[in-house]
Amino acid sequence: MEKLDPHFTFENFVVGPANRLASAAARRAAERPGVSYNPLFIYSSSGLGKTHILGAIARHVEKVYPDKTVDYLTPEEFLREFVGASGIQGEDQVRARFKDVDILLLDDVQFLTPQSEVQELLLLTLNTLTGEGKQVVLACDRPPVEIDGLGAHLRTRFEGGLLVDIGSPEYETRVAIVTKRAEIRGTALEPSVADAIGRFPSESVTELQDSLDRVLDVQENDDKVLSPEEATFILEQRSEEGEDEVGSELGQFLDELSDTVAEKVQAQEAPWRKLLREGAEKAEAGGFNAGGLRKRMEGNNPPDDLDDFLSGFERAVARLKEIAAGLDAVGNPWPEAAHGVLRDPERIEEAEALLASAEERAKPFPEIPPGPTLEGLGGDLPKLVVRAADQLVSTDRTEYNPLYVWSSDGAAASVLLQAAGRSKSEAKEGSKVALISVDHFAEEFIRSLSMGVAGAWRERWWVADLLLIEGAQRLEGTERAQEELFHLFEALGRRRARVMIAGDRPPNQISALDDRLRARLEGGLVVEVEVEKSQLPAELRESVGLPAEADAPQPKPDRDDAADPDEATLSDPGERSEKAKGPDPEPLEEGEEQVEPAKAAPAAEKKKDVSAEDLEWIMSFQPRVPTRPEGDAVDQGEILDALAASERGADDVAEWVPSPEQVVMDWPRINERIVENGD
């Protein structure tokens, strides 16, 4: 190891708190090469003893293992031997060069990393030697993570062994270094002078040794022992004179070395490799992964599709930038997933899919058409159902969720549904109100499946504060839409979001409905809106997309037994009487008996109108329903009991509320009368 100072030994290396770990690791690597730490990566600022440690390893191995070969290389020596080698040829060259080397000591590796082709050679060298169980020790002026332009694979190899750093020596260590250095030079030094030199500001061991050498030179020239004051004066003068000179010399050296490396690499680089390298460096400077380009450089011959490949790579990088801007525009909901994808041109398809999903998730909910709020409905709809909808959308907690409203033709239920959505939007700014029909929901789901964004489509609906579903009857015959709605209701229920559904029939009359979904629809409150579309004012019909003139309200007859409209064209009362009788009965066959026609069922008792006072009392009865966790089903009977009890008076209900399992309910429609046995 004639290239290294013979004084670079472990015995001459002064150990202190700042370098103890590096010294111990180096000794371990020298005593058990290829076994303990491989590679051993030592880093520190310039002049703190890295090269000394490399020399100490070499001397120790030569002494302990005389049959082992140690090789120490500087960056220039490494480049001189391997520049221009690559691919299989480079691998063969590396194997041949280090065939007989047992320990490789490589100094100042930071100067080898600016050129990608040199990095490949260095990686090849590390893999070859460590793969054969040979020891590698690297010295650098910074940790791998701080080396500019260092490829991911090479950094992984650097960090695959042991990383140790050397810090600046503290005062006691500096004094010990000065004393040891004076002993090596064979010169006696007064303890007070060593103390003065140790106290003088030095950023490195090299500067400390230079200070000692300056003092000893003056002392030898003057042939006298200097005092501490004289030593300090000499060092101060040297500091003022040489500061600029030292800085400029160091900078010039680094620039010259960097230029030499670049010139040697580029002078022997094939034109096609240069194109790939320049493309890779440009991409990496922008923060993109250029592994595809680097891989193409490993071959011995240029790729057949070089121009197309480079053009495609550049287009991919440009598209990744556009995708990143698109994600920022919609508020990227998955920044962690996007981080790696947006930096790798080979994952452009993943990036496109990520953008499509983010755009799908960020789509606004369909707007509710203009129209009245619940308060603006006035007397156009029954006050009870309006109050039920208001409680769902305006209270912090509700006794029922979801609210299912239906009317015979669906129009009045849709009017109530949309009015509830407008009330929610106006009452709380920023509320996410989602209105959609069953048909549109099914179409949107199919579209999201075909585009591969079904997951993002679901997440979009999961954030709604109030979900409004129109046309519940259209669930008949669907399967996936029912399943999706069920899971959506479950997700919204966990967030305590509200759900309101409208249709033209109650849930129990929707055929082929999944039992789980039916249970959810009936789990809150089911209310009929007993208003046909012909009875709605023109502006309400328009709000749900019905023609204002269509089905205009007809004047009601004054009498309950009004004649058939068709009879109005008959002028003779006798004729009307004959028509009312109906056709003559057909003659009986022999043996047949005359069957009396069934008498018409008596007209249902006219439903009693509920006064405003009764309505107020009914709604005030709601809190008396036993409280339940949010989302639990509310027994329809409890609410209907409250309505029926309004005719008995508040005091009666306040004293006793019968259980719905033990009562007989009197329904207003006689043909739907239900009797439950309380036994």
C-alpha positions as CSV (number, residue, x, y, z in Angstrom):
1,M,0.0,0.0,0.0
2,E,2.7,2.4,-1.0
3,K,0.0,4.9,-2.2
4,L,-1.1,5.4,1.5
5,D,0.9,7.1,4.2
6,P,2.7,4.3,6.2
7,H,1.8,6.2,9.4
8,F,-1.9,5.5,8.7
9,T,-2.3,2.8,11.2
10,F,-4.8,2.0,14.0
11,E,-2.1,2.7,16.5
12,N,-1.6,6.2,15.2
13,F,-5.3,6.9,14.9
14,V,-6.4,8.9,18.0
15,V,-9.8,7.6,19.0
16,G,-12.3,10.0,20.6
17,P,-16.1,10.2,21.0
18,A,-16.6,11.6,17.5
19,N,-14.8,8.7,15.7
20,R,-15.0,5.7,18.1
21,L,-17.7,3.9,16.2
22,A,-16.0,4.3,12.9
23,S,-12.7,3.1,14.3
24,A,-14.3,0.0,15.9
25,A,-16.2,-0.9,12.7
26,A,-13.0,-0.5,10.6
27,R,-11.1,-2.8,13.0
28,R,-13.8,-5.4,12.8
29,A,-13.8,-5.3,9.0
30,A,-10.0,-5.7,9.0
31,E,-10.1,-8.6,11.4
32,R,-13.0,-10.4,9.7
33,P,-13.1,-9.2,6.1
34,G,-16.2,-10.0,4.2
35,V,-18.0,-11.3,7.3
36,S,-19.0,-8.5,9.6
37,Y,-20.0,-5.4,7.6
38,N,-20.0,-5.5,3.8
39,P,-19.8,-3.0,2.5
40,L,-18.6,-0.7,5.2
41,F,-19.5,2.9,4.3
42,I,-17.6,5.6,6.2
43,Y,-18.5,9.2,5.7
44,S,-17.5,12.6,7.1
45,S,-16.5,16.1,6.1
46,S,-13.1,16.4,4.5
47,G,-10.0,16.0,6.6
48,L,-11.5,14.1,9.6
49,G,-9.6,10.8,9.1
50,K,-11.4,8.7,6.5
51,T,-8.3,8.0,4.4
52,H,-6.4,7.4,7.6
53,I,-8.9,4.6,8.5
54,L,-8.6,3.1,5.0
55,G,-4.9,3.0,5.4
56,A,-5.2,1.5,8.9
57,I,-7.4,-1.3,7.5
58,A,-4.9,-2.0,4.8
59,R,-1.9,-2.2,7.2
60,H,-3.9,-4.4,9.7
61,V,-4.9,-6.9,7.0
62,E,-1.4,-7.1,5.6
63,K,-0.1,-7.8,9.1
64,V,-2.9,-10.3,10.2
65,Y,-3.6,-11.9,6.8
66,P,-0.4,-11.7,4.7
67,D,-2.0,-14.0,2.1
68,K,-4.8,-11.6,1.4
69,T,-4.6,-8.9,-1.3
70,V,-5.7,-5.4,-0.5
71,D,-6.4,-2.8,-3.2
72,Y,-6.8,0.9,-2.6
73,L,-8.3,3.0,-5.4
74,T,-8.9,6.7,-5.8
75,P,-11.8,7.9,-8.1
76,E,-9.3,8.8,-10.9
77,E,-7.7,5.3,-10.8
78,F,-11.1,3.6,-10.9
79,L,-12.2,5.7,-13.9
80,R,-8.9,5.1,-15.7
81,E,-9.4,1.3,-15.5
82,F,-13.1,1.0,-16.2
83,V,-14.3,3.9,-18.2
84,G,-16.1,2.8,-21.3
85,A,-16.8,-0.7,-20.0
86,S,-20.5,-1.7,-19.8
87,G,-22.8,-4.7,-20.2
88,I,-21.3,-8.1,-20.4
89,Q,-17.9,-6.7,-21.5
90,G,-17.9,-4.5,-18.4
91,E,-18.8,-7.4,-16.1
92,D,-16.0,-9.5,-17.5
93,Q,-13.6,-6.7,-17.1
94,V,-14.5,-6.1,-13.5
95,R,-14.2,-9.8,-12.7
96,A,-10.8,-10.0,-14.3
97,R,-9.6,-6.8,-12.5
98,F,-10.6,-7.9,-9.0
99,K,-10.1,-11.7,-9.4
100,D,-7.2,-11.7,-6.9
101,V,-8.4,-8.8,-4.7
102,D,-9.7,-9.8,-1.2
103,I,-10.3,-6.3,0.2
104,L,-11.2,-3.2,-1.9
105,L,-10.8,0.2,-0.4
106,L,-12.4,2.9,-2.5
107,D,-11.9,6.5,-1.5
108,D,-14.0,9.7,-2.3
109,V,-16.9,7.8,-4.0
110,Q,-18.9,11.0,-4.3
111,F,-16.8,11.9,-7.3
112,L,-17.9,8.7,-9.1
113,T,-21.7,9.3,-8.9
114,P,-22.4,12.3,-11.3
115,Q,-22.1,10.0,-14.3
116,S,-24.8,7.3,-14.6
117,E,-22.5,4.9,-16.6
118,V,-19.9,5.1,-13.9
119,Q,-22.6,4.3,-11.3
120,E,-23.4,1.2,-13.2
121,L,-19.7,0.2,-13.2
122,L,-19.5,0.9,-9.4
123,L,-22.7,-1.1,-8.8
124,L,-21.3,-4.0,-10.9
125,T,-18.1,-3.9,-8.9
126,L,-19.9,-4.0,-5.5
127,N,-22.1,-6.8,-6.6
128,T,-19.2,-8.8,-7.9
129,L,-17.0,-8.5,-4.9
130,T,-19.6,-8.8,-2.1
131,G,-21.2,-11.7,-4.0
132,E,-17.9,-13.5,-3.7
133,G,-17.5,-12.7,0.0
134,K,-14.8,-10.1,-0.5
135,Q,-14.7,-7.0,1.7
136,V,-15.5,-3.6,0.4
137,V,-14.9,-0.4,2.3
138,L,-16.1,3.0,0.9
139,A,-15.2,6.5,2.0
140,C,-17.3,9.5,1.2
141,D,-17.8,13.1,2.3
142,R,-21.6,12.6,2.8
143,P,-24.2,9.9,3.5
144,P,-25.7,8.1,0.5
145,V,-29.0,9.9,0.8
146,E,-27.3,13.2,0.3
147,I,-25.3,12.3,-2.8
148,D,-26.7,14.2,-5.8
149,G,-27.9,12.0,-8.7
150,L,-27.2,8.8,-6.9
151,G,-29.4,6.0,-8.4
152,A,-31.8,4.1,-6.2
153,H,-30.0,0.7,-6.8
154,L,-26.6,2.0,-6.0
155,R,-27.9,3.8,-2.9
156,T,-29.5,0.6,-1.7
157,R,-26.1,-1.2,-2.1
158,F,-24.3,1.6,-0.2
159,E,-26.8,1.3,2.7
160,G,-26.9,-2.5,2.6
161,G,-24.0,-2.9,5.0
162,L,-23.0,-0.5,7.8
163,L,-23.0,3.3,7.6
164,V,-20.8,5.1,10.2
165,D,-19.8,8.8,10.3
166,I,-16.9,10.6,11.8
167,G,-17.5,13.9,13.6
168,S,-15.2,16.8,14.4
169,P,-12.9,16.1,17.3
170,E,-13.6,17.8,20.6
171,Y,-10.9,19.7,22.5
172,E,-9.3,16.8,24.4
173,T,-9.1,14.7,21.2
174,R,-7.5,17.6,19.3
175,V,-4.8,17.9,22.0
176,A,-4.1,14.2,21.8
177,I,-3.9,14.3,18.0
178,V,-1.3,17.2,18.3
179,T,0.7,15.3,20.8
180,K,0.6,12.0,18.7
181,R,1.6,13.9,15.5
182,A,4.5,15.6,17.3
183,E,5.7,12.2,18.4
184,I,5.5,10.8,14.9
185,R,7.7,13.7,13.7
186,G,10.2,13.0,16.6
187,T,9.8,16.5,18.0
188,A,9.2,17.3,21.7
189,L,6.4,19.8,22.3
190,E,5.7,21.6,25.5
191,P,2.3,20.6,26.9
192,S,1.1,24.2,27.1
193,V,1.9,24.6,23.4
194,A,-0.1,21.4,22.5
195,D,-2.9,22.9,24.5
196,A,-2.7,26.2,22.6
197,I,-2.8,24.4,19.3
198,G,-5.7,22.2,20.4
199,R,-7.7,25.3,21.5
200,F,-7.1,27.0,18.2
201,P,-10.2,26.7,15.9
202,S,-9.9,23.9,13.5
203,E,-12.7,22.4,11.4
204,S,-10.8,19.2,10.6
205,V,-7.9,17.0,11.6
206,T,-6.1,18.0,8.5
207,E,-6.2,21.7,9.6
208,L,-5.1,20.7,13.1
209,Q,-2.1,18.9,11.7
210,D,-1.3,21.8,9.4
211,S,-1.3,24.1,12.5
212,L,1.1,21.8,14.3
213,D,3.4,21.5,11.3
214,R,3.5,25.3,11.0
215,V,4.5,25.7,14.7
216,L,7.1,23.0,14.5
217,D,8.6,24.4,11.3
218,V,9.1,27.8,13.0
219,Q,10.4,26.2,16.1
220,E,13.0,24.1,14.1
221,N,14.0,27.1,12.0
222,D,14.5,29.3,15.0
223,D,16.0,26.5,16.9
224,K,14.1,27.3,20.1
225,V,11.1,26.1,21.9
226,L,8.1,28.4,21.3
227,S,5.9,29.6,24.1
228,P,2.0,29.2,23.9
229,E,1.6,32.9,23.1
230,E,4.1,32.7,20.2
231,A,2.4,29.5,18.9
232,T,-1.0,31.3,19.0
233,F,0.4,34.3,17.2
234,I,1.9,32.2,14.4
235,L,-1.4,30.3,13.9
236,E,-3.4,33.6,13.7
237,Q,-1.1,34.9,11.0
238,R,-1.4,31.7,9.0
239,S,-5.1,31.8,9.2
240,E,-5.4,35.3,7.8
241,E,-2.9,34.6,5.0
242,G,-4.1,31.3,3.8
243,E,-7.9,31.2,4.2
244,D,-8.7,32.5,0.7
245,E,-5.9,30.5,-0.9
246,V,-6.9,27.2,0.7
247,G,-10.6,27.7,-0.3
248,S,-9.7,28.5,-3.9
249,E,-7.3,25.6,-4.2
250,L,-9.9,23.1,-2.9
251,G,-12.6,24.4,-5.2
252,Q,-10.3,24.3,-8.2
253,F,-9.3,20.7,-7.4
254,L,-13.0,19.6,-7.2
255,D,-13.9,21.3,-10.5
256,E,-10.9,19.9,-12.3
257,L,-11.7,16.4,-11.0
258,S,-15.4,16.6,-12.0
259,D,-14.5,17.9,-15.5
260,T,-11.9,15.0,-15.9
261,V,-14.5,12.4,-15.0
262,A,-17.1,13.8,-17.4
263,E,-14.6,14.2,-20.2
264,K,-13.4,10.6,-19.9
265,V,-16.8,9.1,-19.8
266,Q,-18.3,11.2,-22.7
267,A,-15.2,10.7,-24.9
268,Q,-15.7,7.0,-25.0
269,E,-19.5,6.9,-24.9
270,A,-21.4,5.7,-28.0
271,P,-23.9,8.2,-29.5
272,W,-26.9,6.1,-28.8
273,R,-25.9,5.7,-25.2
274,K,-25.4,9.4,-25.0
275,L,-29.0,10.0,-26.1
276,L,-30.3,7.6,-23.5
277,R,-28.1,9.0,-20.8
278,E,-29.1,12.6,-21.6
279,G,-32.7,11.6,-21.6
280,A,-32.3,9.8,-18.2
281,E,-30.5,12.7,-16.6
282,K,-33.1,15.2,-17.8
283,A,-35.9,13.1,-16.4
284,E,-34.1,12.5,-13.1
285,A,-33.4,16.2,-12.8
286,G,-37.2,16.7,-12.9
287,G,-37.7,14.0,-10.3
288,F,-38.9,11.2,-12.6
289,N,-37.7,7.6,-12.6
290,A,-35.6,6.8,-15.6
291,G,-35.0,3.1,-14.9
292,G,-36.4,2.2,-18.4
293,L,-33.7,4.4,-20.1
294,R,-31.0,3.1,-17.9
295,K,-31.9,-0.5,-18.6
296,R,-31.7,0.2,-22.4
297,M,-28.1,1.4,-21.9
298,E,-27.0,-2.0,-20.6
299,G,-27.0,-3.6,-24.0
300,N,-24.0,-3.8,-26.3
301,N,-26.0,-2.6,-29.3
302,P,-28.4,0.3,-29.7
303,P,-32.2,-0.6,-29.5
304,D,-33.9,-1.0,-32.8
305,D,-36.7,1.4,-31.8
306,L,-34.5,4.0,-30.1
307,D,-36.2,7.1,-31.5
308,D,-39.7,5.8,-30.9
309,F,-38.7,4.7,-27.4
310,L,-37.3,8.1,-26.5
311,S,-40.3,9.9,-28.0
312,G,-42.6,7.7,-26.0
313,F,-40.7,8.3,-22.8
314,E,-40.8,12.0,-23.3
315,R,-44.6,11.9,-24.0
316,A,-45.1,9.8,-20.9
317,V,-43.2,12.4,-18.7
318,A,-45.2,15.2,-20.2
319,R,-48.5,13.4,-19.6
320,L,-47.5,12.6,-16.0
321,K,-47.1,16.4,-15.4
322,E,-50.6,16.9,-16.9
323,I,-52.0,14.2,-14.7
324,A,-50.4,15.7,-11.6
325,A,-51.9,19.1,-12.5
326,G,-55.3,17.4,-13.0
327,L,-55.1,15.7,-9.6
328,D,-54.3,19.0,-7.9
329,A,-57.3,20.6,-9.6
330,V,-59.7,18.1,-8.1
331,G,-58.0,18.0,-4.7
332,N,-56.1,14.7,-5.0
333,P,-57.8,12.4,-2.4
334,W,-55.0,9.8,-2.5
335,P,-51.6,11.7,-2.3
336,E,-49.8,8.7,-0.9
337,A,-50.7,6.5,-3.8
338,A,-50.0,9.2,-6.3
339,H,-46.5,10.0,-5.0
340,G,-44.8,7.0,-6.6
341,V,-47.1,6.6,-9.6
342,L,-46.6,10.2,-10.8
343,R,-42.8,9.9,-10.9
344,D,-42.6,6.7,-13.0
345,P,-43.3,6.9,-16.8
346,E,-43.6,3.2,-16.9
347,R,-46.7,3.4,-14.7
348,I,-48.5,5.9,-16.9
349,E,-51.6,3.6,-17.1
350,E,-51.8,3.6,-13.3
351,A,-51.6,7.3,-13.3
352,E,-54.3,7.7,-15.9
353,A,-56.6,5.4,-13.8
354,L,-55.8,7.4,-10.7
355,L,-56.8,10.6,-12.4
356,A,-60.0,9.1,-13.7
357,S,-60.9,7.9,-10.2
358,A,-60.1,11.2,-8.6
359,E,-62.2,13.1,-11.2
360,E,-65.1,10.6,-10.6
361,R,-64.9,11.1,-6.9
362,A,-64.9,14.9,-7.2
363,K,-67.9,15.1,-9.5
364,P,-70.6,17.3,-7.9
365,F,-74.0,15.8,-7.1
366,P,-76.9,16.6,-9.5
367,E,-78.5,19.9,-8.7
368,I,-82.0,19.9,-7.3
369,P,-84.4,21.7,-9.7
370,P,-85.7,25.1,-8.6
371,G,-88.8,25.0,-6.4
372,P,-90.2,25.5,-2.9
373,T,-88.7,24.4,0.3
374,L,-90.7,22.5,2.9
375,E,-91.8,25.8,4.4
376,G,-92.9,27.0,1.0
377,L,-95.2,24.1,0.4
378,G,-97.9,25.8,2.5
379,G,-101.1,23.8,2.5
380,D,-100.4,22.0,-0.8
381,L,-99.4,18.8,1.0
382,P,-100.6,17.4,4.3
383,K,-98.9,19.1,7.2
384,L,-98.1,15.9,8.9
385,V,-95.9,14.5,6.1
386,V,-94.3,17.9,5.7
387,R,-93.4,18.0,9.4
388,A,-92.0,14.5,9.2
389,A,-89.7,15.5,6.3
390,D,-88.7,18.6,8.2
391,Q,-87.8,16.6,11.3
392,L,-85.6,14.3,9.2
393,V,-83.6,17.1,7.6
394,S,-83.5,19.8,10.3
395,T,-82.9,18.0,13.6
396,D,-79.7,16.8,15.0
397,R,-81.3,13.4,15.9
398,T,-84.3,11.9,14.3
399,E,-86.6,9.1,15.5
400,Y,-86.7,7.6,12.0
401,N,-84.1,7.2,9.2
402,P,-84.8,6.6,6.4
403,L,-88.0,8.4,5.6
404,Y,-90.0,6.7,2.8
405,V,-92.8,8.7,1.2
406,W,-95.1,7.5,-1.5
407,S,-98.1,8.7,-3.5
408,S,-100.2,6.8,-5.9
409,D,-98.6,8.4,-9.0
410,G,-95.3,9.4,-7.3
411,A,-95.6,13.1,-8.1
412,A,-96.5,14.4,-4.6
413,A,-93.8,12.2,-3.1
414,S,-91.2,13.7,-5.5
415,V,-92.4,17.2,-4.6
416,L,-91.9,16.5,-0.9
417,L,-88.5,14.8,-1.5
418,Q,-87.1,17.8,-3.5
419,A,-88.5,20.3,-1.1
420,A,-86.7,18.5,1.7
421,G,-83.4,18.7,-0.2
422,R,-83.8,22.5,-0.8
423,S,-84.5,23.0,2.9
424,K,-81.4,21.1,3.9
425,S,-79.2,23.1,1.5
426,E,-80.6,26.4,2.7
427,A,-80.5,25.6,6.4
428,K,-76.8,24.5,6.5
429,E,-74.4,25.9,4.1
430,G,-72.0,23.4,2.6
431,S,-74.3,20.4,3.2
432,K,-73.8,17.7,0.7
433,V,-77.3,16.9,-0.6
434,A,-77.4,14.2,-3.3
435,L,-80.5,13.7,-5.4
436,I,-80.8,10.9,-7.9
437,S,-83.4,8.6,-9.4
438,V,-83.1,4.8,-9.2
439,D,-82.8,4.7,-13.0
440,H,-80.0,7.2,-13.1
441,F,-78.3,5.5,-10.1
442,A,-78.3,2.1,-12.0
443,E,-77.0,3.8,-15.2
444,E,-74.2,5.6,-13.3
445,F,-73.1,2.3,-11.6
446,I,-72.9,0.5,-15.0
447,R,-70.9,3.4,-16.4
448,S,-68.5,3.4,-13.5
449,L,-68.0,-0.3,-13.9
450,S,-67.2,0.0,-17.6
451,M,-64.7,2.8,-16.9
452,G,-63.0,1.0,-14.0
453,V,-63.9,3.7,-11.4
454,A,-66.5,2.0,-9.4
455,G,-64.6,2.3,-6.2
456,A,-64.3,6.1,-6.6
457,W,-68.0,6.3,-7.7
458,R,-69.0,4.6,-4.4
459,E,-66.8,6.9,-2.3
460,R,-68.5,9.9,-4.0
461,W,-71.9,8.9,-2.7
462,W,-70.6,7.9,0.8
463,V,-69.9,11.5,1.7
464,A,-73.5,12.7,1.3
465,D,-75.2,14.3,4.3
466,L,-78.6,13.8,2.8
467,L,-79.4,11.2,0.1
468,L,-82.6,11.6,-1.8
469,I,-83.7,8.7,-4.0
470,E,-86.6,9.1,-6.5
471,G,-88.6,6.4,-8.2
472,A,-88.1,3.6,-5.7
473,Q,-90.6,1.4,-7.7
474,R,-88.0,1.2,-10.4
475,L,-86.0,-1.1,-8.2
476,E,-88.2,-4.0,-9.5
477,G,-86.1,-6.4,-11.5
478,T,-82.7,-4.9,-10.6
479,E,-80.0,-6.8,-8.7
480,R,-76.7,-4.9,-8.6
481,A,-78.5,-1.6,-8.1
482,Q,-80.3,-3.0,-5.1
483,E,-77.1,-4.4,-3.7
484,E,-75.3,-1.1,-4.2
485,L,-78.1,0.9,-2.6
486,F,-78.1,-1.5,0.4
487,H,-74.3,-1.0,1.0
488,L,-74.7,2.8,0.4
489,F,-77.4,2.9,3.1
490,E,-75.2,1.0,5.4
491,A,-72.3,3.4,4.8
492,L,-74.4,6.5,5.3
493,G,-76.0,5.0,8.4
494,R,-72.5,4.7,10.0
495,R,-72.0,8.4,9.4
496,R,-75.4,9.3,10.7
497,A,-76.3,10.8,7.3
498,R,-80.0,11.0,6.4
499,V,-81.8,9.2,3.7
500,M,-85.2,9.9,2.1
501,I,-86.8,7.8,-0.6
502,A,-89.9,8.6,-2.8
503,G,-91.9,6.2,-4.9
504,D,-95.4,5.5,-6.2
505,R,-96.0,2.6,-3.9
506,P,-94.9,1.4,-0.4
507,P,-91.9,-0.9,-0.1
508,N,-94.1,-4.0,0.5
509,Q,-95.6,-3.6,-3.0
510,I,-92.2,-3.4,-4.8
511,S,-91.8,-6.9,-6.3
512,A,-88.5,-8.8,-6.4
513,L,-87.0,-6.5,-3.8
514,D,-84.1,-7.9,-1.8
515,D,-85.1,-8.6,1.8
516,R,-82.2,-6.7,3.3
517,L,-83.0,-3.6,1.2
518,R,-86.7,-3.9,2.0
519,A,-85.8,-4.0,5.7
520,R,-83.8,-0.8,5.3
521,L,-86.6,1.0,3.4
522,E,-89.1,0.0,6.1
523,G,-86.7,0.5,9.0
524,G,-87.6,4.2,9.5
525,L,-90.9,5.7,8.7
526,V,-93.2,5.0,5.7
527,V,-95.7,7.7,4.9
528,E,-98.3,8.0,2.2
529,V,-98.8,11.5,0.6
530,E,-102.5,11.3,-0.2
531,V,-102.3,13.9,-3.0
532,E,-102.5,13.1,-6.7
533,K,-100.6,15.0,-9.3
534,S,-103.9,16.5,-10.6
535,Q,-104.4,18.1,-7.3
536,L,-101.0,19.8,-7.2
537,P,-100.6,23.5,-8.2
538,A,-99.0,24.2,-11.6
539,E,-95.7,25.4,-10.1
540,L,-95.3,22.2,-8.0
541,R,-96.0,20.0,-11.1
542,E,-93.4,22.0,-13.0
543,S,-90.8,21.5,-10.2
544,V,-90.9,17.7,-10.7
545,G,-91.0,17.9,-14.5
546,L,-94.8,17.6,-15.1
547,P,-96.6,19.8,-17.6
548,A,-98.4,22.6,-15.8
549,E,-101.5,22.2,-17.9
550,A,-101.7,18.4,-17.9
551,D,-104.2,16.7,-15.6
552,A,-105.6,20.0,-14.4
553,P,-107.8,19.7,-11.3
554,Q,-111.4,19.0,-12.2
555,P,-114.2,20.7,-10.2
556,K,-115.5,18.3,-7.6
557,P,-119.2,17.3,-7.7
558,D,-121.4,18.7,-5.0
559,R,-122.9,15.4,-4.1
560,D,-121.2,12.2,-3.1
561,D,-123.6,10.2,-5.4
562,A,-122.8,12.3,-8.5
563,A,-123.9,10.8,-11.7
564,D,-121.4,9.2,-14.1
565,P,-120.0,11.8,-16.4
566,D,-121.1,9.8,-19.4
567,E,-124.7,10.1,-18.2
568,A,-124.5,13.9,-18.6
569,T,-125.1,13.5,-22.3
570,L,-128.4,11.7,-21.8
571,S,-131.3,14.1,-21.8
572,D,-134.1,11.7,-20.8
573,P,-134.2,10.9,-17.1
574,G,-135.8,7.6,-18.0
575,E,-132.9,6.7,-20.2
576,R,-130.6,7.5,-17.3
577,S,-132.5,5.2,-15.0
578,E,-132.4,2.4,-17.5
579,K,-128.6,2.8,-17.9
580,A,-128.2,2.8,-14.2
581,K,-129.9,-0.5,-14.0
582,G,-127.4,-2.1,-16.3
583,P,-128.1,-4.8,-18.9
584,D,-130.9,-7.3,-18.5
585,P,-129.9,-10.6,-16.9
586,E,-129.5,-13.4,-19.4
587,P,-132.2,-16.1,-19.2
588,L,-131.4,-19.0,-16.8
589,E,-130.8,-22.5,-18.1
590,E,-132.9,-25.3,-16.6
591,G,-131.8,-26.1,-13.1
592,E,-129.9,-22.9,-12.5
593,E,-130.8,-20.6,-9.5
594,Q,-131.0,-16.9,-9.6
595,V,-128.0,-15.4,-7.8
596,E,-128.4,-12.1,-6.2
597,P,-125.7,-9.6,-7.2
598,A,-123.4,-8.6,-4.4
599,K,-124.3,-5.5,-2.7
600,A,-121.7,-2.7,-2.9
601,A,-119.7,-2.3,0.2
602,P,-120.7,0.6,2.2
603,A,-118.7,3.7,1.5
604,A,-115.7,4.2,3.9
605,E,-116.3,6.5,6.7
606,K,-115.1,10.0,5.7
607,K,-111.7,10.6,7.3
608,K,-111.9,13.3,9.9
609,D,-109.8,16.4,9.1
610,V,-106.9,17.0,11.5
611,S,-106.7,20.5,12.9
612,A,-103.5,22.5,13.2
613,E,-103.7,22.1,17.0
614,D,-103.9,18.3,16.6
615,L,-100.9,18.3,14.3
616,E,-98.9,20.3,16.8
617,W,-99.8,17.8,19.4
618,I,-99.0,14.8,17.2
619,M,-95.5,16.1,16.4
620,S,-94.9,16.9,20.1
621,F,-95.8,13.3,20.8
622,Q,-92.8,12.1,18.8
623,P,-90.3,12.6,21.7
624,R,-92.4,10.2,23.8
625,V,-91.5,7.4,21.5
626,P,-88.7,5.4,23.3
627,T,-85.4,6.7,22.2
628,R,-83.2,4.4,20.1
629,P,-79.7,4.5,18.7
630,E,-79.5,6.4,15.4
631,G,-80.5,4.3,12.5
632,D,-82.7,1.7,14.5
633,A,-86.1,1.0,13.1
634,V,-89.1,2.9,14.5
635,D,-92.3,0.9,14.8
636,Q,-94.8,2.4,12.5
637,G,-97.5,1.5,15.0
638,E,-96.2,3.9,17.5
639,I,-96.5,6.9,15.2
640,L,-99.8,5.7,13.8
641,D,-101.0,5.3,17.4
642,A,-100.2,8.9,18.0
643,L,-102.3,9.9,15.0
644,A,-105.2,7.8,16.1
645,A,-104.9,9.0,19.7
646,S,-105.3,12.6,18.6
647,E,-109.0,12.1,18.6
648,R,-108.9,10.9,22.3
649,G,-106.9,13.9,23.5
650,A,-103.4,14.5,24.8
651,D,-104.1,13.6,28.3
652,D,-105.2,10.1,27.4
653,V,-102.0,9.4,25.6
654,A,-99.8,11.0,28.2
655,E,-101.1,8.6,30.8
656,W,-100.9,5.4,28.7
657,V,-99.4,4.4,25.4
658,P,-100.4,0.9,24.3
659,S,-97.8,-1.4,22.8
660,P,-98.3,-1.8,19.0
661,E,-98.4,-5.6,19.4
662,Q,-101.4,-5.4,21.7
663,V,-103.8,-3.0,19.9
664,V,-106.3,-3.1,17.1
665,M,-105.5,-0.4,14.5
666,D,-108.4,1.2,12.6
667,W,-107.0,2.0,9.2
668,P,-108.8,4.8,7.2
669,R,-109.2,2.5,4.1
670,I,-111.7,-0.2,5.0
671,N,-110.4,-2.7,2.4
672,E,-107.0,-2.6,4.1
673,R,-108.2,-2.9,7.6
674,I,-105.7,-5.0,9.6
675,V,-106.5,-6.7,12.9
676,E,-103.8,-8.0,15.1
677,N,-104.5,-10.4,17.9
678,G,-103.1,-9.1,21.2
679,D,-103.1,-12.6,22.9
